[in-house]
Amino acid sequence: MSEDSEEEDYSDRSISDDDELDEDSFMKFVSDDIHPCTLLAADSVGDPFFPRTTQILLEYQLGRWVPRLRGPRDLYGVSSSGPLSPTRWPYHCEVIDEKVQHIEWTPFVPEPVYVPTGMEIEPVYPNSKEETVVYLAEDAYKEPCFVYSRVGGNRTSLKQPVDNCDNTLVFEARFESGNLQKVVKVADHEYELTVRPDLFTNKHTQWYYFQVTNTQAEIVYRFTIVNFTKPASLYNRGMKPLFYSEKEAKTHNIGWQRIGDQIKYYKNNLGQDGRHFFSLTWTFQFPHSQDTCYFAHCYPYTYSNLQEYLSGINSDPVRSKFCKIRVLCHTLARNMVYVLTITTPLKTSDSKRKAVILTARVHPGETNSSWIMKGFLDYILGDSSDARLLRDTFIFKVVPMLNPDGVIVGNYRCSLAGRDLNRNYTSLLKESFPSVWYTRNMINRLMEKREVILYCDLHGHSRKQNIFMYGCDGSSRSKTKGLYLQQRIFPLMLSKNCPNIFSFSACKFNVQKSKEGTGRVVMWKMGIRNSFTLEATFCGSTLGNKRGTHFGTKDLESMGYHFCDSLLDYCDPDRSKYYQCLKELEEMEKHMSSERVSDNTDASLVEISLDVESRDPNMRESTPLTRLSDDSQEEPLRNHWP
């Protein structure tokens, strides 16, 4: 883009072209290169019936190539007046017409984790000819790989779940983000459940989200999910399943809540071909008869939820002035990947403004990351003096959902390519991994114009408690001690600003070879010094007054506020907080060095795990850290700049 274009009048626009339009070139979501699976441009195949052009695409449908015109590039994706872009599914996926919606609700008191009684049983259900299959999703394995997508998925008549007039529960999961493969009724009120692996894979069974109807109150039901693959789980550390009742929501305005008795996670006898499976079992009494209820691994946050949220921003005359929403690219299923540019409008280019980059939901089952992202966006787009200061100081680039395809179909980890996108940031396969390819390209171009002070990718964690960070440090401590410690300052500030939910002792900064394709490591190698993965537990806290309780959505959203709060502390012109943290880190290093001498080892902060919780789940952090800021939720705004 020429320098002249930056001198235009932007009084009615949000952001200068220098930063807001660099993603426009990313709108070409089908390249001229040959794609081995679904879409080909007409100039990439030797077909004499079509001219050499990039405007005709050949789409593989039902065993043959069908030509169609390339659609116009959609820059905006959301509209304040028109309908939302419809979600697209793999063509073979059955999808019900009913739109599932849930209210937001905060429990009156924090919900405690489950305390085992020692009397929990481990149900084992041997295969029996008399078993009654009451739900079976047969569409998941019709194709070995992704072929093409449709709005609404399978257009044939849906097979309805078993709907007996007796006391059998009726299950359903053919809705957005739903995941349930099979249900077997093994006793009058006992059900064996199998969750679906990520589409086009045979693994990654962690996320579940399904509907139950035909309920009867005051009856003890037992549910057992039998095909988890992880040996360790937060369910062994007190985590409870989530439950939602439509009658409770309607009559008492109560939303998702933690439930269950006799909760147990254990190895079962279903191992095949050397693989071992694990079961999660719990008992529960429904509060109402003839209710429509839901169970989930974590608080759902769907692609439609995101679109509605972005539509609200776009229709807001205030927020839309400093938040531009664009389409970064399209996924394999041609769903939109959105990118937000948030900053105070500029009339001229200001290369001195540093950039901050946040991304989330590269792993679709880690819904807690979307709630943190929502909290961040709520705050940064708000009217507080600190939010305005952040927008005046930085340019924020935000990709709130990197893997919408996986979110839509109810995957836990993978995209429709059957691969973990967070191991493919180094890949050159733009057509196979478009969202991470275009994100990396966007960041690379942004770094040519201005300094990126921080990159953070939001995730969920299935085995550890609290919220913590992974950073990068592959340097020699002896040569770059200052840099070695500086990379730990921002996480330390976070732990001071929210000591009840964020654990600095759980943070790690080593770069493992298996993580070289992750966003965190790739951005660090590109030159972003503060490159982090923020991990939020699916369970809760072991710290302070939150100890022994689950995180709710408001706890997760508060992390978004604390992230902004810590960013102001980190960049405060008064460097006292920065140097206070640096001094504490130096003291930690001296203490660790003295321990290494006494133990006669060469381990460093990089190599030594400071994860107290992983060593003893009942231990709290031994040394509380001095706080930087007031953690009060009643008065969240503070004057950072005296």
N, C-alpha and C positions, 0 to 999 in steps of 0.2 A: 504494500500500500504506500502511496506516495506521501511525502511530508505535507503536500498542499492539502490533502484531504483532511488533515488534522486541524486545519484552521477554520472548518465550517462552524456554523452556529449550532450548538447542541442544547439550546435552552429548552427544547421540547423533547430531548432525548436523555437517556440515563447516563451513558458512558461514552467516552470518546472512541472513535473507530480504532484507535491504536490498540485498545484492549478488548473491546466488546465484539469486534467483528473478526478476530483472528480465528474463530471457530467456523466461520462461514465456509471456508474451503473444505471443511471436513464433512460437508453434507453429501458428498458423493459416496453413497454407501455400497454401490456395486461398481467395482473398477472394471477396466478393460481387460484385466488379466483373466485367464481361464480359471474358473473355480471348479473344483473337482466334484461338487455335490449338487448344488441347487440352481444357481443362476449363472447364465453366460451372456455376455454381450454379443451381439450379432457379428461384430467384427473380429471375434476371437475364435470363430469356427468357420471352416470352409464350406459354407452353405450357399449354393448358387442362387437360391430363391430369395435371399435377402441382401440388400445393399450393405456395403461396409459402413456401419454406423454404430454409435454407442447409445442411440436412443431406443433401440429395440432390444429387449431382453428375452432370452429363452428360458422358460421356467419348466422344470421337470415335474410333470403331473401324470400319475397313473400310467407310468411306463413309456411316456413319450414327451418330447420337447414341445412346449406350447409358446408361441411368440406373444409378447405384450409390449406396449410402450412403457418406457421408463416413466415413473411418476414424477411430478414436479417436486423440486426440493422444498421441504417444509422447514423453514428457518425457525419457526416459533413453537409449533407443537401444541401450545395451549392457547386458548382464546377466552377472552372475558365474556364473549357473547355466544359463540358457537359451542357445539358439543365437544366433549373430550375425545381425543383420538381413541378408537376402540382397541381393546387388547387383542392381540393375535396369538393363536395357539398352534402347535403342530397339528396338521390336518386330521390326525387320527384320534386326538384327545376328545373324549366326551365331556361336555360342559353343560351344566344345568342353566336354565334361564334365570333362576332366582339370584338376585344380587345380595350377597351376605354383607351386613353392616353391623358394627358394634359401637356402643357408646364408650366414651372415655370416662374413667372413674378412678378416684384415688381412695384407697381404704382409709377408714377413720384412724386406724392404728397400724403400724408396720406389721406385716404378716410374718410370723415366726417360721423358721425352718422346722422340718419334721425331726423329731427326736425318736430314734428307734427304741422299741420296747424290748427287743430280743425275742418277741413272740411272732415275728413276721414269718410267713411261710413262703416257700418257693414252688409255686405250681409248675408242674411238668405235664404237658398234654401229649401223650403218645398218639400217633396217627390212628384213627379209628374209622371203620367203614360207616359207623353210625353218626359221624360228625355232620352237623348241619351248617353249610356255608350260607351265611345271611347277607354277605356283601362280597363282590368280586369285581375289581376293575380290570377288565380284559384288554383294554386298549393300549396299555403301556408298552407292550412288547410286539406290536404289529410291525414296527420298522426297526432295523438294526442301527439306523442313524437318522438324523434330521433330514427330511426331504423338502417339505414346504409348509407354509402356515396359512391359516384362515382366521378370519374374524369369527369367533364363536366355536372354533374347532370342528369336530365331527358333525356333519349335517344330516346324518342318518338318525332315525328314531332312537332315542336313548333307551337303554335297558334300565328299567326301574328297579330299585332295591327291593328286596323281599319285604312285603308289607302284610304280615300276618295280622289276623284279628285277635291273636292271643297276646301273651305278655312279652313277645320278642321285641327287643329294641331294633329300631330301623336306623341304619348308618348311611352317611353320605359324605363324599369328599370331592365331588366333581365340580368344584368351584375354585375361584382364584386363590392360589397358594395352598389349596387343600392337598393333603397327602394321606392316603389310606389305600392299601392294596387289597387286603382280604380280611374278612371277619368270620370266625367260626364260633358258633354257639356250642359250648362244651358242657354246659349245665343250665339249669333254669335261669340263673342270673349270673352266669360266668361267660366271658367272651375272650377268645384268643385272637389278637389282632396282629396283622403283618403290615408294616409300612412299606411304601414303594421306594426302591432305590432311585437315585437320580436317573432321569431319563437317559437312555442310551449308555448306561453303565450297569454294573451289577453290584454296586457298593454305595456308600454314603447314605446309610439309614440312620438318621438322627432326628430330623424334623417330622413332626406329625401335627395334623390340624384337621379335625373332622367333626361332623355334625351327628347328633343323636336325637331321635324323636321316639314317640310312643313310650315315654318314660312313666314310671310309677313311683310315687313318693313313698318314703319310709321303708324301702326295700334295699338291702345291702347288695350292691352289684360289685363284681370283680372284673377288672380289665387287665389283661396281660399282653403287652407288646413283646413279640418273641424273636425279632430279628435285628436287634442292635448289634453293632460290631465292635464298639470300643470297650476295652476291658475296664477302664475307669470312667466314672460318671459322677456328675454333681448330685445325682439322685442318691448316691451313697453318702453324700455329705449334707443331706437334709433338704434338698430341693424337692418341691411338690409340683405336680402337674397343674396347669391352668384350666379353669372352668368358667364357662359363660352361660347364663340362663336368660333367654329372651323374656320370660315372665318376671324374673328378678329385675331385669333392666327396665321393663315397662312399669312395674308396680312400685319398685323401691329405688330405681335409678342406680342399681348396682351393676357394675361391669365385670371385667375379668377378675377372678379371685383364685388364690391358691387353695387347693383342696386335697383330700385323700388321707386314708388311714392304711396301716399295714403296707407301707411303701417299701419296696425292696428291689434292688438291681443286682442281678446275679447271672452267672454262667449257666446256660441250659444244655440240653442234650441234642440240640438240632444241628450240630456241626456236620458239614459235608465237605469232602475234598480237602481235608486238612483245615478248613475254616471253622472258627468257633463263633457262636452267637450268644448274645446276652439278652436277658428278659428284664422288662420293667413291669412290675405288678403293683396295683393299688386297689383299694376298696372305696366305695363312695355311695352315699344316699342322695338321690335327686331331691331338691326342695319342693318340686311341684310335679304333679301327674300331667300327662299330655303336654309336656313342655318341649320346646326346641332348644337344644343345648349344644355346646361345643367344648371340645378339649383341644389343648395346644401345648406345644413344647415351650413356646415363648409368646409374648404379646404380638399378634399378627400385625403386620404393616405391609399392605399390598401395593402393587403398581398403581391400581386405581386410587388408593389413598394418597399416593404421591401426586398423581395427576390433579386430584381435587385440591390438594394443598397448593400446588403451583398455580392452578387456575384462580384460587383466591388471591394470591400475590399479584397475578397479572391484572385482575379486575380492581385492585386497590389503587386509587389515584396517587396515594402517597408512596407506598412501598415500590410500586412499579417504576418510580422515577429513579431509584438507585439500585434496582435489581432487574437486570436483563435476563430473560429466560430464552435460551436457544436450544436447538437440537444439535448435539455434538455429532451423532451418527445414528445409524439404525442397526439393530441386532440381526442375527441370523433369521429370526422370525419377523423382521421388519417392524419391531417395536422401537420406540424412540428412546434414546439415551439423552437426557437433558443435562445441560451445563448452565450454571447460574454465574453471572458476573455481578458482584456486589461492591459498590464503592460510591462515594459522593460524586455527582456528575462533574465532569471537567470540560471547560471550554477550550482548553488547549492541552496537548499531551504533557503529562508530568511523569517523566521517567524516574523521578526520585521516589515515587510511591513504590514501596515494596509489596510483594505479592504473598498471599497465603493460600494454600490449596488444601481442600478437604474432599475426600471421597468416601463412599459407603456402599454397602450391600454388594460387594464383589462376590460374597458368599450369600446366596439368597436366603438360607435358613437362619442367618444371624440377624434376626429382626430387631434385636436390641440396638444394633448400630443405627437403624433408621430412627429410633426414638431419640438417640443422642443427637443425630443430625437435625431432627425436628426442633429439639431444644436449642441447638446452635442457631438455626435459622430464625426461630421465634425471637431470640435475643438480638442477633445482629441486625435484624430488620425492624427492631423496635424503636421506640422514641426516647429511650434513656440517653443521658448525656454520654455515658460510656460507649453505647452503641454508635452514636453519631461520631464520637472521637475515633472509634475503630474504622468506620467508613471513610472518615477524612484521612486516616493515616495509611490504610492498606487498600489494595485491590484483592478481593476474595474471588477465587475460582472454585466453584463447588459442583461436584458431580454426585448428586444424592443417591443415585441407584445405578451401579455399573452393570448389573446383571438382571435386567427386567424379565428376560425370557425365563430364567431360572426361578425368579420370584413368582411369576404367573403360574407355572406348572407345578410349583410346590417342591422344587429341588432343595437340597440342603447345601450343596457345595459347588456344583458344576453348572456350566452353561449348556445350551443345546448342542454344543460341539462335544459334549461328554467329557470335558476337561475343566480343570480348575483354572479359572482366569488369573488367579493370583500366583500362578507359576509360569505365566506366559507374557509378562511385560517385556521380555527380550525378544519375543517372537516377531518375525517379519510377515506372518500370515495374517494380513489385514482382514481378509474375508472370513477367516475362521474365528478370530478374536477381535472384532471391530472395536468394542468399547475400550479395551485396555490399549489397543494400538493407537486410537485417536486421542486418548487421554495422555499417553506418553508424548505424542506428537504435539499436542496443545501445550504441554508443559515445556517441552523443548523450545518451541517458538516463543513462549512467554519469557523464558530465561534469556533469550537473545535481546529482549527489550528492557528487562528490569530484574532486580534481584528477587529471588524467591526465598523468603526468610524461613518458611516452614511448610512442610508437607505432612499431612496426617491422613491415614486410611483407617476408617472405623470398622471394627470387627466385634464378634462375640466369641467367648471362650467356653468350652464345654467341660473343662476339668478343674479350673482354678477359680477361686472366689475373688471378689472385689473388682476394681477397674485398675488397669496398669498399662504400661507402654513397653513396646520393643523399639529400640533404637539401633543405630549402626556405629560401630567402632572397629575398623580394621587397621587402625594406625598403630605405630609403635609408641608406647607410653613414654619411653625415654626421650624420644625426639619431639613429640607434640603433646606434652602433658596438658598444656592449656586447652588445646582443642579436645583432647580426650575427656576432660572434665566439663568443658562447656556444653557438650552434647547431652549432658545429664541435668543441666540447669532447668530447662522447661519442665521435664517430668517432676523434678523436685518441687518446683513452684506449684504444680498441680496438687501434689500431695499435701502441701501446706494449706492451700485454699479449700480443699475438700478432704480433710483427713479422715472422715467417716466412711468414704467410699473409694478413695484412690490410694493404692499401696505403692510407695516408691520401692519398698524392699522386694516387690515382685517384678520390678522392671529389669529387663536384660538388654544388653547392647552388643552382643556378639553377632557376627554375620556367618551363619552356617552355609555350607555349600548348597544344601537342599533348598535354601531360601533365596538363591541368587536371582530367581525369576519373579520375585515378589515386587510389588510397587514400592515398598519401603527401601529395599536394597537398590533397585534400579534407579530411583530418584536420588538416592545418596551418591551413587556412582556418577550420576549426571551432574553433581555439584551442589545439591541441596544439603547443607550441613545438618539441619534439624529435620531429619526424615524419620517419621515414626509410624508405627502401627499402634493404635489404641485398642486395647482388648477389654471388653466388658463381660463379666461373668453372666451366665444365664440364671444364676442363683441369687446371691446376695453378698452381704458384708460380714467380715470378721473384725471390723474396726469400730472403735468408739461407741457412740450411742446407737449405731446401726448394727452392731454386732449381733449375729444370730437371727437376722431378718432378711427377707427377700427384697430385692429391688423391685419397685413398681415403675410404671412409665414416668412418673414425675421425678423419681430418683435419676432415671436415665436422662431425662430432659435436662435436669439440673446440671449434668455433666457438660452439656453444651454451653450453659452459662459460665461455668467454672473455666472452661477452655478459653472463652473470651476474656474472662477476668485475668487469667494467668498470662494471656498474650499481652495485655496491657502492662502487667507487672514486668514481663520480660523485656518490653521495649520502652519502659518508662525512662525519660531523659534523666531523672534522678536515679542513678545506677546503684543506689544503696541496697535494694532488694536483690539485684543481680549479684553483687559482690558478697552479700550475706550468704547466698546459696553457694557461690563458688568457694567461699571460705569453709562452709560446712562440708562440701565435697572433698576439699583438701584434707580436712580432719578425718573424714571417713577413710580416705586413701592412706593416710599415715597409720590409722588404726589397723587397716587391713595389712599394710606392709609389715607392721610389727608382729601381727599374727603369722604372716608368712615366714618371717625370720624364725619365730619360735617353733613353727611347724616344719621348717626347712623345706618349703615349697616355693615354686616360682609362679603360682597362680596370681592373677590380677583381678581387678573389679570386673573385667570382661568375662573371665573364666569362672569366677566364683558366683554361684547362685545366691542371691540375697533373699530368695523367696522363702520367708519364714513359714508362710501358710502351707507350702508344699511339703515341708519337713514335719510339721505338726499342725493339723487342722484346728486344734484347740488353743494354739498359741496366738496371742495378739502381738503386734509389733513391739519389740522389747524397749525401744527408745522412741518416745513420741517426738515428732519434729515440731519445731517452732513454727507457728502459723504466720503467713504473710498477710492474710486479710480476714475480715469478718465473714464467717460462714453462715450468718443468719439468713434464712430464707424470707424472713419478714421484711428485711430492709436490704434488698440485693444491690442497690446502687451506692457506689462510693466515689469519692473524689480522689482519683489517682494522681492528679496533677495539681499540687498545691500552688 
